[in-house]
C-alpha cells in the first residue's frame, strides 16, 4: 500500500517564512533554510516552498534562497510562486527543485501545463489551486487568494490534469490557518474527479485532523500544513507514530 506523505509548507515573503489566516495577516516565522533543514532531518516526506508574493508583485521567484534550501535538504522539493513560463520551470529546476507548482501562471495561460508536462514529464508538474466557496460554488482564486477568477474549481482541476498535471495541491481558503480541520467536502469532490495524487492543504490544527483526513478520504495522498509544524504544535515524527497506530500507512 502506498504510504501517506506529510509535507510541511514554507510560505516565503521577502526571504522569510510567514504564515497567516485565510491568506491574510502574515506574521514572520523563521529562516526558510533553517526550517527546511529541520524538516528534512525530522521526518518530513517532502517539502513545499512557495514564494507567496511573486505573482502579485509580478516578479521572478527568489532563486538564491531556493538554491540554499535545495542544497540543505535530502527530501523531494516542490517549488512555486511566479511560475509563468517554461523558462521559469527551467530556472527553478536548475536551482534544485524536483517538482514545480503552478497556479496563477496556469490560469493566465492554461497551455503552460501541457507544454511543461511535455518537456519535463507529468511527474514534474504540480497544479496548485486556491479554492473558496462563493455562493455555495467552489471557485478558483488567483494571486495568493486575492482574486476570484470566476472559474468553477472541480472542472478547472480536471482540465489541468487532462492537460498533464501529475499532482494537485488543493488549498482551501475557507479553512486555511483556522486549524479546524481539512476541507473534506472539497477534497472528496477533487478525488472523485481526478486519478492523480491529491495533496490536502489548509486547516490542519492537530494530529487528529490528519488521521480524520486519511480515514475519511483514503484517496488523498498527502497532507500539507505550515503553522502547526512551524510553531511546534505538532511534531512530524509524533504525528507519523499516531498515524501508524491508526493503521494509516506511513514512512517512519
Buried (B, 14 or more C-beta within 10 A) or exposed (E): EEBBBBBBBBBBBEEBBBBBEBBEEBEEBBBBBEBBBBBBEEBBBBBBBBBBBBBBBEEBBBBEBBBBBBEBBEBBBBBBBBBBBBEBBBBBBEBBBBBBBBBBBBBEEEEBBBBBBEEBEBEBBBBBBBBBBEEEEBBBBBBBBEBEBEBBBBEBBBBBBEBBBBBBBBBBBBBBBBBEBBBBEBBBBBBEBBEBBBBBBBBBBBBBBBBBBBEEBEBBBBBBBBBBBBEEBBBBEEBBBBBBEBEBEBEE
